[in-house]
Amino acid sequence: MAEEEKKNALEPITWRAAEREFTEKSLGWYVVTGIVALALVIAALVLKNYLFALFLVLAAAVVYFLSRRHPRIVDFRIDEQGVMMGDTEWHYSEIEAFTIHQRFGKLDHIVLRRKISMNPFVHIPIDGRLAVQARAMLAERLPEFEFEETLLDMLADWLGF
């Protein structure tokens, strides 16, 4: 039976999911975000930091438009060559380690730590049942690491991004 499990682990794992979870924002979310942005812009203007005020206005506009955008549905694949998310593929030689981040009440995430210093983490949503198969396949090629959510990750989750 162990041989049969190993054979199944070598078969490609494919699934479709939204590239990120979408959280519908309430009117209150937009009001609070607008008030915070306005207060920061006023503070920047009082301090005569006009460039920062302009940056804040642009940042608020980006946050507004990104908060309304629905995520694309993407095809995911884990196979002998590496991990694929839509049109982007990471070969195992580009990945340093992986972990499965269990998120209760939400889709789990495969977290890949790439061999680059700028933005090394890739979060891939996956159903808990498929995560078991994915862990088996990835563990044959990559070491597993202990993942700790950063403050930025927690803040983005709390804000609904």
C-alpha positions as CSV (number, residue, x, y, z in Angstrom):
1,M,0.0,0.0,0.0
2,A,2.9,2.4,0.7
3,E,4.1,1.8,-2.9
4,E,0.6,2.8,-4.2
5,E,0.6,6.0,-2.1
6,K,4.0,6.9,-3.5
7,K,2.8,6.3,-7.1
8,N,-0.2,8.6,-6.4
9,A,2.1,11.3,-5.0
10,L,4.0,11.4,-8.2
11,E,0.9,12.2,-10.3
12,P,0.4,15.9,-11.0
13,I,-2.0,17.7,-8.6
14,T,-4.2,20.2,-10.3
15,W,-6.9,22.5,-9.0
16,R,-8.7,25.8,-9.7
17,A,-9.2,28.5,-7.2
18,A,-9.4,32.3,-6.8
19,E,-5.9,33.9,-6.8
20,R,-6.8,35.4,-3.4
21,E,-9.8,35.4,-1.1
22,F,-12.3,38.2,-1.8
23,T,-13.9,40.0,1.1
24,E,-16.9,42.2,0.4
25,K,-16.2,45.6,2.0
26,S,-19.0,47.4,3.8
27,L,-19.8,51.1,3.5
28,G,-18.3,51.5,7.0
29,W,-15.0,50.0,5.8
30,Y,-14.8,52.7,3.0
31,V,-15.8,55.5,5.4
32,V,-13.2,54.5,8.0
33,T,-10.5,54.1,5.3
34,G,-11.4,57.5,3.8
35,I,-11.3,59.2,7.2
36,V,-7.9,57.7,7.9
37,A,-6.5,58.7,4.5
38,L,-8.0,62.2,4.8
39,A,-6.5,62.7,8.3
40,L,-3.1,61.6,7.0
41,V,-3.3,63.9,4.0
42,I,-4.2,66.8,6.2
43,A,-1.3,66.0,8.6
44,A,1.1,65.9,5.6
45,L,-0.2,69.2,4.4
46,V,0.1,70.9,7.8
47,L,3.7,69.6,7.9
48,K,4.2,71.0,4.4
49,N,5.2,67.6,3.1
50,Y,3.3,68.0,-0.3
51,L,5.0,65.0,-1.9
52,F,3.9,62.7,0.9
53,A,0.4,64.2,0.7
54,L,0.3,63.4,-3.0
55,F,1.6,59.9,-2.3
56,L,-1.2,59.3,0.3
57,V,-3.9,60.4,-2.2
58,L,-2.5,58.0,-4.8
59,A,-2.2,55.2,-2.2
60,A,-5.8,55.7,-1.1
61,A,-7.0,55.6,-4.7
62,V,-5.1,52.3,-5.2
63,V,-6.5,50.8,-2.0
64,Y,-10.0,51.8,-3.1
65,F,-9.7,50.2,-6.6
66,L,-8.0,47.1,-5.3
67,S,-10.6,46.6,-2.6
68,R,-13.3,46.5,-5.3
69,R,-11.5,44.2,-7.7
70,H,-12.6,40.6,-7.7
71,P,-9.8,38.0,-8.0
72,R,-9.2,35.9,-11.1
73,I,-9.9,32.2,-11.1
74,V,-6.5,30.5,-11.7
75,D,-5.3,27.0,-12.5
76,F,-2.7,25.6,-10.1
77,R,-0.5,22.6,-10.7
78,I,2.2,20.7,-8.8
79,D,4.2,18.2,-10.8
80,E,7.6,16.8,-11.4
81,Q,9.0,20.1,-12.6
82,G,7.7,22.5,-10.0
83,V,4.7,24.5,-9.0
84,M,2.5,26.5,-11.4
85,M,0.1,29.3,-10.7
86,G,-1.7,30.5,-13.9
87,D,1.1,31.4,-16.3
88,T,3.8,31.6,-13.7
89,E,5.9,28.6,-12.9
90,W,8.5,28.0,-10.2
91,H,10.9,25.1,-10.8
92,Y,12.1,23.3,-7.7
93,S,15.5,24.7,-8.2
94,E,14.1,28.2,-7.6
95,I,12.3,27.2,-4.4
96,E,14.2,27.0,-1.1
97,A,11.4,25.4,1.1
98,F,7.7,25.1,1.6
99,T,5.0,24.8,4.2
100,I,1.3,24.2,4.4
101,H,-0.3,27.1,6.4
102,Q,-3.6,25.9,7.8
103,R,-6.2,28.6,8.2
104,F,-9.3,27.7,10.1
105,G,-12.5,28.7,8.4
106,K,-10.6,29.6,5.2
107,L,-8.6,27.8,2.4
108,D,-5.2,26.6,3.5
109,H,-2.2,28.1,1.8
110,I,0.9,26.4,0.4
111,V,3.7,28.9,1.2
112,L,6.8,28.7,-1.0
113,R,10.0,30.4,0.1
114,R,11.8,31.3,-3.1
115,K,15.6,31.7,-3.4
116,I,15.3,35.5,-3.7
117,S,15.5,38.2,-1.1
118,M,12.9,40.6,-2.5
119,N,9.4,39.2,-1.7
120,P,10.5,35.6,-1.3
121,F,7.1,34.2,-0.2
122,V,4.4,32.9,-2.5
123,H,1.0,32.0,-1.0
124,I,-1.1,29.5,-3.0
125,P,-4.7,28.8,-1.8
126,I,-5.5,25.1,-1.6
127,D,-8.3,22.9,-0.2
128,G,-7.3,21.0,3.0
129,R,-7.8,17.6,1.4
130,L,-5.5,18.4,-1.6
131,A,-3.0,20.0,0.8
132,V,-2.2,16.5,2.2
133,Q,-1.3,15.3,-1.3
134,A,0.6,18.5,-2.1
135,R,2.7,18.1,1.1
136,A,3.6,14.6,0.1
137,M,4.7,15.6,-3.4
138,L,6.6,18.8,-2.3
139,A,8.3,17.0,0.7
140,E,10.0,14.6,-1.8
141,R,11.8,17.6,-3.4
142,L,11.9,20.4,-0.9
143,P,12.5,20.8,2.9
144,E,9.6,22.0,5.0
145,F,10.0,25.2,7.1
146,E,8.1,26.7,10.0
147,F,6.0,29.6,8.8
148,E,5.1,32.5,11.0
149,E,2.6,35.0,9.7
150,T,4.1,38.5,9.6
151,L,2.4,41.6,11.0
152,L,1.7,42.7,7.4
153,D,0.1,39.4,6.6
154,M,-2.2,39.6,9.6
155,L,-3.0,43.3,8.8
156,A,-3.9,42.5,5.2
157,D,-6.1,39.6,6.3
158,W,-7.8,41.8,8.9
159,L,-8.4,44.5,6.3
160,G,-9.8,41.9,3.8
161,F,-7.0,41.9,1.3
